[in-house]
Amino acid sequence: DRLRQGGAKIIAFDVDFSSSSVLGPEDDAKFAAACERAGNVVLASNLDERADQADDRGVQVDQRLIFPIEELEDSCLATGFTPVVEDLDAFIRRIDTAYHDEAFDETLPFLGPMIAGAAQGLTPEQTGLWMSNKLKGKKRIPYIRGFETLINYVGYPETFVRFKYYYLATPEGQPGYSDLVATPEAL
């Protein structure tokens, strides 16, 4: 609610909400209601890989899609997958932007592209088409293989304003609250 009141264009959580809250169903209901009020919340999904089957390269893999609990998924704008692969030197220079579900012939965008699509006013379905380079009027995504692309880092360190998650629960007048006071442009 505080991010919405501050004018955040998109609110995204890269947190796994696939299980109910340990604080009880009322906690999930409150969060779902806040997501519904905001209308611009993107939540993380997950892609669980287990060694059960062989893919086209002979690698044993079984992928299972894991979404937020139904109450949260229904209340948010979209969900996106969160797998991140580091290079050998622990830097992240490339990212898979989508997962193609062969069974449904559907392209499911990962979290970053889903946030970018939502910020451009695209629906999740349009973002899937954009990730497949099939959305007219949108710049094509330069893939290096499959849905993998290089990350174009723009700006100096701290270019993007970020808030620690626990600041959102900081009551007014308490230490840390002033860190949340920002202009809507900063959000």
C-alpha positions in Angstrom: 0.0 0.0 0.0 2.8 2.4 0.8 4.5 1.8 -2.5 1.2 2.4 -4.4 0.6 5.6 -2.4 4.2 6.7 -3.3 3.3 6.3 -7.0 5.3 3.2 -7.9 4.7 2.4 -11.5 5.3 -1.4 -11.0 5.7 -3.3 -7.7 7.7 -6.5 -8.1 8.6 -9.2 -5.5 11.3 -11.8 -6.3 10.1 -13.8 -3.3 8.7 -17.3 -3.4 5.0 -17.1 -2.4 4.2 -20.7 -3.4 3.3 -21.7 0.2 0.7 -20.2 2.5 2.0 -17.7 5.2 3.1 -19.2 8.5 1.1 -16.4 10.1 -2.1 -17.9 8.8 -4.6 -17.3 6.0 -5.5 -13.8 7.2 -1.9 -12.8 6.4 -2.3 -14.1 2.8 -5.7 -12.4 2.4 -4.3 -9.0 3.5 -1.4 -9.3 1.1 -3.7 -10.4 -1.7 -6.0 -7.4 -1.0 -3.0 -5.0 -1.1 -1.9 -6.5 -4.5 -5.4 -6.1 -5.8 -5.6 -2.5 -4.6 -2.3 -1.7 -6.2 -3.2 -3.3 -9.5 0.5 -3.3 -10.7 2.1 -6.1 -8.7 4.3 -8.7 -10.4 5.2 -11.8 -8.3 7.9 -14.4 -8.8 7.2 -17.9 -10.1 9.8 -20.7 -10.1 11.1 -23.3 -12.5 12.1 -26.4 -10.5 14.4 -28.7 -12.3 14.8 -32.3 -11.2 16.8 -35.1 -12.8 14.1 -37.4 -14.0 14.0 -37.2 -17.8 16.4 -36.5 -20.7 16.1 -33.3 -22.8 17.1 -33.0 -26.5 20.8 -32.9 -25.5 20.5 -36.1 -23.4 20.6 -34.2 -20.1 18.4 -35.6 -17.4 15.9 -32.8 -16.5 12.2 -32.6 -15.5 10.9 -29.1 -15.2 8.0 -28.3 -12.9 6.4 -24.8 -12.9 5.8 -23.4 -9.4 3.4 -20.4 -9.1 2.3 -18.3 -6.1 -0.6 -19.6 -4.1 -3.8 -19.2 -6.0 -5.1 -16.3 -3.9 -2.0 -14.2 -4.5 -1.6 -15.2 -8.2 -5.3 -14.2 -8.8 -4.7 -10.8 -7.2 -1.5 -9.7 -9.0 -1.0 -8.3 -12.5 1.4 -11.0 -13.6 4.0 -13.6 -12.5 7.4 -14.3 -14.0 10.0 -17.0 -13.5 13.2 -16.1 -11.5 16.1 -18.4 -12.6 19.4 -16.6 -12.7 22.7 -18.2 -13.8 26.0 -16.7 -12.8 29.1 -16.8 -15.0 32.2 -18.6 -13.6 33.4 -15.3 -12.0 30.1 -14.8 -10.2 28.8 -12.0 -12.4 25.5 -12.2 -14.2 25.9 -11.0 -17.8 23.2 -12.9 -19.6 19.7 -14.0 -18.8 17.1 -16.3 -20.1 14.1 -14.1 -20.8 11.4 -16.8 -21.1 10.5 -20.5 -20.9 8.7 -22.1 -23.8 6.1 -24.6 -22.6 6.0 -27.3 -25.3 2.9 -28.9 -24.0 0.8 -25.7 -24.5 3.0 -24.1 -27.2 3.2 -21.0 -24.9 6.0 -18.7 -24.1 6.1 -17.8 -20.4 8.3 -14.7 -19.6 10.7 -14.6 -16.8 10.4 -12.0 -14.0 12.6 -9.2 -15.5 10.9 -9.2 -18.9 7.5 -9.5 -17.3 8.3 -6.3 -15.2 9.5 -4.5 -18.3 6.4 -5.5 -20.3 4.1 -4.4 -17.5 6.0 -1.1 -17.3 5.2 -0.6 -21.0 1.6 -1.4 -20.5 1.7 -4.9 -22.0 -0.5 -7.7 -20.8 1.2 -11.0 -19.8 0.0 -12.5 -23.1 1.5 -9.6 -25.1 4.7 -9.8 -23.1 4.9 -13.5 -24.1 4.6 -12.5 -27.7 7.2 -9.8 -27.2 9.6 -12.4 -25.8 9.0 -14.5 -28.9 9.7 -11.5 -31.1 6.2 -11.7 -32.4 4.7 -8.4 -31.2 4.5 -5.8 -33.9 5.7 -2.4 -33.1 8.1 -3.6 -30.4 11.9 -3.7 -30.8 13.1 -7.3 -31.4 15.1 -8.9 -28.5 18.6 -9.9 -29.6 18.9 -13.5 -28.4 22.3 -15.2 -28.5 20.7 -18.7 -28.2 17.2 -19.9 -27.4 15.7 -17.2 -25.1 19.1 -16.2 -23.7 20.2 -12.6 -24.2 23.0 -10.4 -22.8 22.2 -7.9 -20.1 22.7 -4.3 -21.2 23.7 -2.6 -18.0 22.9 1.1 -18.3 24.0 3.8 -15.8 26.3 4.2 -12.9 26.1 2.1 -9.7 23.0 3.1 -7.6 21.3 4.5 -10.8 18.1 2.8 -9.7 16.4 3.7 -6.4 16.0 0.6 -4.2 14.4 0.1 -0.8 15.0 -2.8 1.5 11.9 -4.9 2.0 11.7 -4.5 5.8 11.5 -0.7 5.3 7.9 -1.2 4.1 6.9 -2.4 7.5 8.6 0.5 9.3 6.0 2.7 11.1 6.1 6.4 10.6 8.4 8.1 13.1 10.6 5.0 13.5 14.3 4.7 12.4 14.4 3.9 8.7 11.0 5.5 7.8 12.7 8.6 6.4 14.4 6.3 3.8 11.0 5.7 2.3 10.2 9.3 1.9 10.9 10.0 -1.7 9.3 11.7 -4.6 7.1 9.6 -6.9 9.8 10.1 -9.6 12.3 8.3 -7.5 10.0 5.3 -7.1 
